[in-house]
């Protein structure tokens, strides 16, 4: 057991966050709390009704293992509306999830209450028999809210909301409504960690205040700098966390070992998604496009035509070109951007095609090595920004952290930081 869950805003039901023998996480809920007639017992594992992953026997009963849900869907939509709005692709993922869960309930001829949640993989699921409000009204309201955030989808989403709200239409028109949504845009995984590039923040007043004489030394500049690549609320959280880690490392210890909180070159950047929830095994969830003449899924790297794969060296051919809605390998994109940057030399007009600022100068190191002498690994992706680690292949050269941002549907280099040795 990791910790107890109180239910309410914490999870659909009271229970315990538990970790299995291979690292998978679930919520253990007393089977008696769900009841014999709970709709979720018949839920498909790949569907959008919250259902059991497994059942554990106790000496005095049974625990049902459920997927970890991180937040209510309405809270997620409200937060996104207050920051960077959902993209059309994200709206497709949410809307199709809403329709498919409704179709599952329609097939079972059930009219139940429920609450919409997001799993740790970003998949919208309906926790049935929670709350008092019928799920149809909530689902229709979510669809109308999505229509406000994505005008290009407004007509299709408002029609879908009308279908969900009318039982007679649901049985025959849900599939048509789903196809109309897919016809407008391709699905895109939800960015649940942060919501776009950094916001402008005025730090001049705070920086001008003199600190107390006995103030603790500030953490290294790279710790503070990394917090600028997320929005203001998350930046404060990251800053507080990394400062605490830095102080812990500086504190004297009587044992022979120091706490390896910075192991693996992450260097104290406790990426915000991991602060609250253990990482699950599933990747980001998107709505699957059904086969048929209206399905136009984005091509995957494995299916790209010959000549479009491999490392590219020219700035005009960098991996920053895929559109925002396409499936992207951020590690490969960053590797190509670094290769193109090296080819530019000191040419600012050339650098402007691979860097957010063509005149920016980065510290030399691993990022300057040829592509076959370094590796790039993704640490975390914040929606409109990502942090990656560049490491020399077969040598003990100091790793570097690379920050890239998404601008005008392209990925560009923003900053490079040296990782200090501990």
Long-range contacts (C-beta under 8 A, 24 or more apart in sequence): 1-28, 2-278, 9-72, 9-75, 11-69, 12-50, 12-66, 12-69, 12-115, 12-117, 12-127, 12-130, 13-66, 13-127, 13-130, 15-63, 15-66, 17-68, 17-278, 18-65, 19-278, 23-278, 23-281, 24-280, 24-281, 25-68, 25-120, 25-277, 25-278, 25-280, 26-53, 26-54, 26-65, 26-66, 26-67, 26-68, 27-65, 27-66, 27-67, 27-68, 27-69, 28-56, 28-63, 28-64, 28-65, 28-66, 29-63, 29-64, 29-66, 30-61, 30-62, 30-63, 30-64, 31-55, 31-61, 31-62, 31-63, 31-64, 32-61, 34-64, 34-129, 35-129, 38-128, 38-129, 39-105, 39-108, 39-110, 39-112, 39-128, 39-129, 40-127, 40-128, 40-129, 42-108, 43-104, 44-104, 47-100, 47-101, 47-104, 48-97, 48-98, 48-100, 48-101, 48-104, 48-123, 48-124, 48-125, 48-126, 49-101, 49-104, 49-105, 49-125, 49-126, 49-128, 50-117, 50-125, 50-126, 50-127, 50-128, 67-119, 67-120, 67-125, 68-119, 68-120, 68-277, 68-278, 68-280, 69-117, 69-118, 69-119, 69-120, 69-125, 69-127, 70-117, 70-118, 70-119, 70-120, 70-192, 70-276, 70-277, 71-117, 71-118, 71-192, 72-115, 72-116, 72-117, 72-118, 73-116, 73-117, 73-118, 73-124, 73-142, 74-116, 74-138, 74-142, 76-118, 76-190, 76-192, 77-142, 77-145, 77-146, 77-149, 79-195, 80-149, 80-195, 81-145, 81-149, 83-195, 83-196, 83-231, 84-195, 84-196, 84-383, 84-384, 85-149, 85-150, 86-146, 86-149, 86-150, 86-190, 87-150, 87-188, 87-324, 87-325, 88-150, 88-152, 88-153, 88-184, 88-185, 88-188, 88-325, 89-185, 89-186, 89-187, 89-188, 89-286, 89-324, 89-325, 90-188, 90-189, 90-190, 90-191, 91-146, 91-149, 91-150, 91-153, 91-157, 91-185, 92-153, 92-181, 92-182, 92-184, 92-185, 92-186, 92-187, 92-188, 92-287, 93-124, 93-187, 93-188, 93-189, 93-190, 93-285, 93-286, 93-287, 94-124, 94-142, 94-146, 94-190, 95-143, 95-146, 95-153, 95-157, 95-160, 95-181, 95-287, 96-178, 96-181, 96-182, 96-187, 96-287, 97-123, 97-124, 97-125, 97-287, 98-124, 98-139, 98-142, 98-143, 98-160, 98-164, 99-160, 99-164, 99-174, 99-177, 99-178, 99-181, 100-178, 100-287, 101-125, 101-126, 101-135, 101-139, 102-135, 102-136, 102-139, 102-164, 102-170, 102-174, 103-170, 103-174, 103-175, 105-135, 106-170, 106-171, 106-174, 111-136, 111-167, 114-138, 116-142, 118-190, 118-192, 119-280, 119-282, 119-285, 120-277, 120-279, 120-280, 120-282, 121-280, 121-282, 121-283, 121-284, 121-285, 122-189, 122-190, 122-192, 122-284, 122-285, 123-282, 123-285, 136-164, 136-165, 136-167, 137-165, 139-164, 140-164, 140-165, 152-184, 152-185, 153-181, 153-184, 153-185, 156-180, 156-181, 156-183, 156-184, 157-181, 178-290, 179-290, 179-292, 179-294, 182-289, 182-290, 182-294, 182-295, 182-296, 183-294, 185-325, 186-289, 186-296, 186-297, 186-298, 186-325, 187-286, 187-287, 187-288, 187-289, 188-286, 188-324, 188-325, 189-283, 189-284, 189-285, 189-286, 190-284, 190-285, 191-381, 191-382, 191-383, 191-384, 192-273, 193-234, 193-271, 193-272, 193-273, 193-380, 193-381, 193-382, 193-383, 194-230, 194-231, 194-234, 194-272, 194-382, 194-383, 194-384, 194-385, 195-231, 195-383, 195-384, 196-231, 196-383, 196-384, 197-229, 197-384, 197-385, 197-405, 197-406, 197-407, 198-228, 198-229, 198-230, 198-231, 198-235, 198-385, 198-405, 199-231, 199-232, 201-228, 201-232, 201-235, 216-247, 217-250, 218-243, 219-243, 219-246, 219-247, 219-268, 220-246, 220-420, 222-267, 222-401, 222-417, 222-418, 222-419, 222-420, 223-267, 223-268, 223-269, 225-415, 225-417, 226-269, 226-387, 226-401, 226-403, 226-417, 229-382, 229-385, 229-387, 229-403, 229-405, 229-414, 229-415, 230-272, 230-382, 230-385, 234-272, 234-382, 237-272, 237-275, 238-269, 238-270, 238-271, 238-272, 241-270, 241-275, 242-268, 242-269, 242-270, 245-270, 249-422, 258-422, 260-422, 262-422, 265-389, 265-391, 265-399, 265-401, 265-419, 266-379, 266-389, 267-401, 267-419, 267-420, 269-379, 269-387, 269-401, 271-379, 271-380, 271-387, 272-380, 272-382, 273-380, 274-380, 298-325, 298-326, 298-327, 299-326, 299-327, 300-327, 301-327, 301-329, 301-332, 311-335, 311-336, 311-339, 311-371, 312-336, 312-339, 312-340, 313-339, 313-340, 313-343, 314-340, 314-343, 315-340, 315-341, 315-343, 315-344, 315-350, 315-351, 315-353, 315-354, 316-353, 318-353, 318-354, 319-411, 320-354, 320-410, 320-411, 320-412, 321-410, 323-409, 324-406, 324-409, 328-411, 330-378, 330-381, 330-386, 330-388, 330-404, 330-411, 331-376, 331-377, 331-378, 331-388, 332-376, 333-404, 333-411, 334-376, 334-386, 334-388, 334-390, 334-402, 334-404, 334-411, 334-413, 335-371, 335-374, 335-376, 337-404, 337-411, 337-412, 337-413, 338-367, 338-371, 338-374, 338-376, 338-390, 338-402, 338-413, 339-370, 339-371, 341-367, 341-413, 342-368, 342-370, 354-412, 354-413, 355-412, 355-413, 355-414, 356-405, 356-407, 356-412, 356-413, 356-414, 360-413, 360-414, 360-415, 362-413, 362-415, 362-416, 363-400, 363-416, 363-417, 363-418, 365-397, 365-398, 365-400, 365-416, 365-418, 366-390, 366-391, 366-392, 366-397, 366-398, 366-399, 366-400, 367-400, 367-402, 367-416, 369-397, 376-402, 385-414, 386-411, 389-419, 390-416
